[in-house]
Amino acid sequence: MSKRLLWVVLALCSILLTVVLFLPASWLGLVVEKQSKGRLSLGDVQGSFWHGSAFIGVAADAAGPVTPLFAGRFSWKISPLLLLGQINVELENSASLSAPVMVTGNLTQWQLSPSVLALPPERLEGLGAPLNTIGPTGQLHLSWNTLQFSRAGNKLSALGHMQLEMAEMASRLSPIKPLGSYQMAFDLHASDADMTLSTVKGPMQLSGNGSVRNGRFQFSGKAWAQAGQEDKLANLLNLLGQRRRDGDKDVIALEFK
């Protein structure tokens, strides 16, 4: 009986190991949807959980097609050491990433290697209002240094710096093209974060500061038109917020609390 039981246990372990090693890539899609609370999904998923590819996008509904948010396909390699609690993941997409992204560490502490992600602004309309109304165009690049993450229970902490470059931005609501170029910097401090918005150049000026404290996001900024461009930018500026007087000029208050 003991020998027969041993063979049953070995057979079950073999079946379990086979199932785990050949998990379909669609399982990773379920993880992405859960972690993004349904905002993101994987489309045209190929391969396995451990080695596969797909494009990242959004779906209008659960049964609808997935609209790609980024150029190209993302391919991934996940080390089976994940079963032992070790994380070693490589993510590639030569059309959207300046360099492959490596995720290394364990289930409580891990780090993300530096890279630059290109974001086609036209595809961001799929995320809904107000982007689908503004109709943004231009060049968006999100860059980051080595990002450190840690988890304690349900609490996630992050350390590092990220920067969003928004170059030659324009909108279907404005006859002025481009509206300008802007920078948004993010400094991550454990569970908190600080951000600043500034204008590099352009007829539409933006500035502001924001923070995340105890999971609550706050931002206070302003938008205004350069002298002589007020009438041409009026419709777009009115969409962004409420007018207020700031010194000797009218500005649009950008307040999120």
N, C-alpha and C positions, 0 to 999 in steps of 0.2 A: 504493500500500500504506500509506503513512504517513497519508493522509487517512482511509482505511478504518479503520486502527488508532485514530486519534483519535476517530472516531465510536463505535467499540466502547467505548473508555475512557469517553467522555462518557455513553454509555448505561448502563454499569455503575455509574458514579458517581450517575447519576440514580436508578437502581433502589435503590442502597444508601441514598441520602438519603431516598427515599420510605419504605423499610423502617424506617429509624431514626426518622423523624418520626411514623410511625404505629405505633410499638411498642405492643402491647396492654398495658393496665394490669396484667394478670396477671404481667407481668415484674417489676413493683414488689413484688408479693406474694412472689415468689421471693427478692428481696433482703431483705425483712423477715424471712422465715423463716430465711434463712441467718445474718443478723446477730444474731437472737435465739436461734439454735441450736434452732429448732423450737418455742420456747415461745409465740411469737406468730404469727398468720397474718392474712391479709386475707380477708373474706367479702363476697359479693355485689359483686364488683369491677366497676366500670363505667368507661367512657371509655378514655383512652390512658395510656401511661406518663407523658406530659407534662402531661396535664390530665384528672383522673379523680376517682373517689370510691369509698369502701368503708368497711366497719366493721372495727375491729380486735378480734380475739378469739383464742380458743384452740380447737384441735380435739382431740378425744379420740384420734384416730388420723389417719393421712394421708388416708384415704378418708372420714372422718366429717365431719359438718357443723361449721361454725365457730360457737362460742358467743360473742356479743359481750361484751367486757369493759367498754366505755364506752357511755354514752348517745349516740345520734345517729350520723351518718356523718361521716367525715373526708374532706374534699375537698382536693386538692392542685393546685398549678400549679408546674411545673418549667421553668425557662428553658432553651431549646435551647443557650444558652451553655455548658451543662454539657459539650457536645462539645469545647469549647475550654478546659476545665478550670476554668470559673467556676461557682460555686454560687449560685443565686438561687431559693429555694423558698418558697412560701407554703402554709401548712397551716391549714385552718379547720374548726371544728366548734362551732357556736354552742351546742349542748347540753352540751358538755364543756369547752370552752376559754373562758376569760374574754376572750381577745383572740386574733386570728390570730397564729400563730407564723411568724416569718420566719427562714430559714436563709440566711446570706450568707457569701461568702468564696471560697475555692478548694479544691482537693483536698488541700492540706496544712494550711490554716488556715481555720477557719470559726467563726461565732458564731450563737447561738440567742437570739432576742428574748424578753423577759420575758412570762410568762403564768401562769395558774392552771389546773390540770387537775383536774376532778372525777372521783373514782374511786368508783363504786358498790360498797361492800364486799361486797354479796351476790353480785355477779358474780365476785369474786375467788376464790370457791370452785372455779371451773374450773381454777385453777392447782394444785389438789391439796392434799395434807397439808402442814401441819396445818389450813389454812384451811377445808377441807371438813368437818373435824371440829368446829372451833370455831364455825362458822356466824356470822361477824361481821355486825353491822348498825351503822349510824351514818352519819356524814358524813366523807368523806375528801377533802382538797384538797391537792394538791401544787403548790407555787409555787416560782418561781425568778427570780433576776435575770438579767441578760445573762450567758450562759454562753459561755466561750471554749474552743474545741477546737483541738488541733493533732495532727498525725500525723507520725511519723518512722519509716519502715519499718513494722513491725508494732506499734509502740508508740503508744498513744493517750494524750494528756494533756488534762486539763480544769481550768478555773479558774472559780470562782463559788460561789454559795451557793444551796442548796435547802432547803425546809422542808415537812414533811408535817404537816398539821393533822388530828387524829383526834378529832372531836367527838361526844359522846353515844354512845360505843361500847357495844355489848351483844353477848351471845353466847347461843346456844340452850342452852349448858351451864350457864347461871347464871340463877337466879330473880331476881337483882337487875338491874334495867334502869333507867337505863343504868349501866354499870360505871365510866364516867368519860370525861374528855376529856384528850388527850395531845398532845405536840409532839415531833417528831423533826427535828433540824436537821442538815444535811450541809454541810460546808465542803470544797470540792474544791481540792486543791493539786497541780497537774500530774498525776503518776501516783498520788499518794496522796490520802487523804480521811480526815476525822474526822467523827464523828457523836455526838450527844447525845440521850438520851431523857429526857423529864421529864413529870410529871403536872400538868395544869392544875387539875383537880378530880375528885372521885369516890371511891367506896368502895374500888376496887382501885387501888393505888398502883404506879407503874412508874418506874424510873430506871435510868440506865446510860450507858456511854460505849463507843464503838467506833472502829475505824480500819481502813483498808486500806493496807497497806505491801507493796510489791513483789508486788502482785496477791493478797495473802493477807488475808482478812477476819477480824477479831477483835472480839468484843463481850463486855463484862462488865457485868452489871446485876442487878437484883433486882426482885421483885414481892411485894407483901404486901397484906393486907386491913386496912382501918381497924378500930379496936377495935369489937367487937360484930358484925362481919360475917364473922368467920373461918369459921364453919360453913357459911354460905351460899356462900362462895367456894371452899371446900376442893376440890371436884371440878375446877373450872377451873384453879386454881393448881397442883394436882398434875399436870395435863396439861402445864404450861409448863416444868417442870424439877424439880430435886431440892431438898428442904428443907434449910435450914441455919440455925444460930443467928447472929443479927446483933444484938449488944448484948442488949437485954431482950426481943426479939421474934423469932418464927420468920418467915423469909422464903423465897422460892423463888429459887434461883440461876439467873440467865439467862446462861449461858456458851456462847459459840460461838467455836471456835478451829479 
